Amino acid sequence: SALLDMYSKCRDIKNAETVFRKTRHKNIVSWTAMLVGYGQNGYSEEAVRVFCEMQRNGVEPDYFTLGLISFITVSNALVTLYGKCGNIEESHRLFNEIKLKDEVSWTALVSCYAQFGKANETINLFEEMLAYGLQPDGVTFVGVLSACSRAGRAGELEEAKNFILKMPALLIQLVGHIAELM
């Protein structure tokens, strides 16, 4: 569990997953460490999946586990899941219920609208995200760029491109996401 925790804190989820998979007798501590690792690193869907798997394996979460699985992590995962299932309205409703939205919350909804070709909504959400002072990541930009190009909105596309070029680390992350899509 300490090794899982260390990998998670170093943002090395792949090695954390390897250690977790190789652990023969998983207890509440190892399950919680993996859940927290996913949650802290923005892997909301995986956190929900592991939580469900934990319960299927007969390991009941204790108060400590439940306290570490933050409301925001679960909410972000649900926004993403509803969006992937095509239920944009439910995804947006849940998004609106999140009191303290983070970058993952906004990106989940931006991606949802972009996936279904809702360019105006995607761009409006992106602009709101920026207005709140939140930092978009590569996933956010893939959604925005996709929405702009589908809608033929060259002005916004150019604006987004210029924003990306000002941030070298973001550009590298974006190229990685685009490579995954190909």
C-alpha positions in Angstrom: 0.0 0.0 0.0 2.9 2.4 0.7 4.3 1.7 -2.7 0.9 2.3 -4.3 0.7 5.6 -2.4 4.2 6.6 -3.5 3.6 5.9 -7.2 0.3 7.8 -7.0 1.9 10.8 -5.4 4.5 10.8 -8.1 1.7 10.7 -10.7 2.9 7.3 -12.0 -0.4 5.6 -12.2 0.9 2.9 -14.6 3.3 1.5 -11.9 0.6 2.0 -9.2 -1.7 -0.2 -11.3 0.9 -2.8 -11.8 1.6 -3.0 -8.1 -2.1 -3.2 -7.4 -2.8 -5.9 -10.0 0.1 -8.0 -8.6 -1.1 -7.7 -5.0 -2.7 -11.1 -4.3 -4.6 -10.4 -1.1 -6.0 -6.9 -1.5 -7.4 -5.4 1.7 -9.3 -2.2 2.4 -5.9 -0.3 2.6 -4.7 -1.4 -0.8 -8.1 -0.7 -2.4 -8.3 2.7 -0.8 -4.7 3.5 -1.9 -5.6 2.7 -5.6 -8.9 4.7 -5.3 -7.1 7.7 -3.9 -4.4 7.4 -6.6 -6.9 7.5 -9.4 -8.8 10.3 -7.8 -5.9 12.6 -7.1 -4.6 12.1 -10.6 -7.8 12.9 -12.4 -8.8 9.4 -13.4 -12.4 9.6 -12.2 -13.8 6.8 -14.4 -11.1 4.4 -13.1 -11.8 5.4 -9.5 -15.4 4.5 -10.0 -14.6 1.3 -11.7 -12.2 0.2 -8.9 -14.7 1.2 -6.3 -17.3 -1.0 -7.9 -14.8 -3.8 -8.3 -13.9 -3.5 -4.6 -17.5 -4.0 -3.6 -17.9 -6.9 -6.1 -15.0 -8.6 -4.3 -16.8 -8.3 -1.0 -14.6 -5.5 0.4 -16.8 -2.9 2.0 -15.6 0.7 2.2 -15.0 2.0 5.6 -15.5 5.6 6.8 -11.9 6.4 5.9 -12.3 5.1 2.4 -15.5 7.0 1.8 -14.0 10.2 3.2 -11.1 9.9 0.7 -13.3 9.4 -2.4 -14.3 12.9 -2.8 -17.7 14.0 -4.1 -16.0 15.9 -6.9 -14.1 12.8 -8.2 -17.3 10.8 -8.3 -19.3 13.7 -9.8 -16.7 14.2 -12.5 -16.8 10.6 -13.4 -20.6 10.7 -13.7 -20.5 13.8 -15.8 -18.1 12.0 -18.2 -20.1 8.7 -18.1 -23.5 10.4 -18.8 -21.8 12.3 -21.7 -20.3 9.2 -23.2 -23.8 7.6 -23.1 -25.2 10.5 -25.0 -27.2 11.9 -22.1 -25.9 15.5 -22.4 -28.8 17.0 -20.4 -28.2 14.7 -17.4 -24.4 15.4 -17.7 -25.0 19.1 -17.6 -27.5 18.9 -14.8 -25.0 17.0 -12.6 -22.3 19.5 -13.6 -24.5 22.3 -12.4 -24.8 20.6 -9.0 -21.1 20.5 -8.4 -20.4 23.4 -6.0 -16.6 23.6 -6.4 -15.9 22.7 -10.0 -12.3 21.9 -11.0 -10.6 21.7 -14.4 -11.6 18.0 -14.7 -15.3 19.0 -14.2 -15.2 21.6 -16.9 -13.2 19.4 -19.3 -15.7 16.5 -18.8 -18.6 18.7 -19.9 -16.6 20.5 -22.7 -15.7 17.0 -24.1 -19.3 15.8 -23.8 -20.6 18.7 -25.9 -17.7 18.4 -28.4 -18.3 14.7 -28.8 -21.8 15.3 -30.0 -20.9 18.2 -32.3 -22.4 20.9 -30.1 -19.9 23.6 -31.1 -21.6 26.7 -29.6 -22.1 25.0 -26.2 -18.5 23.7 -26.3 -17.0 27.1 -27.0 -19.3 28.8 -24.5 -18.2 26.4 -21.7 -14.6 26.8 -22.6 -14.9 30.6 -22.4 -16.7 30.2 -19.0 -13.9 28.0 -17.8 -11.3 30.6 -18.7 -13.4 33.3 -17.1 -13.3 31.3 -13.8 -9.5 31.4 -14.1 -9.1 27.6 -14.6 -6.3 26.2 -16.7 -7.5 24.0 -19.6 -5.4 20.9 -20.5 -4.8 19.0 -23.6 -8.1 17.1 -23.4 -10.0 20.4 -23.1 -8.3 21.7 -26.2 -8.9 18.6 -28.2 -12.7 19.1 -27.5 -12.6 22.8 -28.3 -10.5 22.4 -31.5 -12.8 19.6 -32.7 -15.9 21.7 -32.0 -14.4 24.8 -33.7 -13.4 22.9 -36.8 -16.7 21.1 -37.1 -18.6 24.4 -36.9 -16.3 26.2 -39.3 -15.5 28.8 -36.6 -12.0 29.8 -37.8 -11.8 32.8 -35.4 -12.2 30.7 -32.3 -9.9 28.0 -33.8 -7.2 30.6 -34.3 -7.7 32.0 -30.8 -7.4 28.5 -29.3 -4.3 27.8 -31.3 -2.7 31.0 -30.1 -3.5 30.2 -26.5 -2.0 26.7 -26.9 1.2 28.1 -28.5 1.8 30.3 -25.4 2.0 27.3 -23.2 4.8 24.8 -24.2 3.9 22.2 -21.7 0.2 22.3 -22.8 1.3 22.0 -26.4 3.3 18.8 -25.6 0.3 17.4 -23.8 -2.0 18.2 -26.6 0.2 16.6 -29.2 0.2 13.4 -27.0 -3.6 13.4 -26.9 -3.9 13.9 -30.7 -1.4 11.1 -31.2 -3.7 8.8 -29.1 -6.6 9.7 -31.3 -4.8 8.6 -34.5 
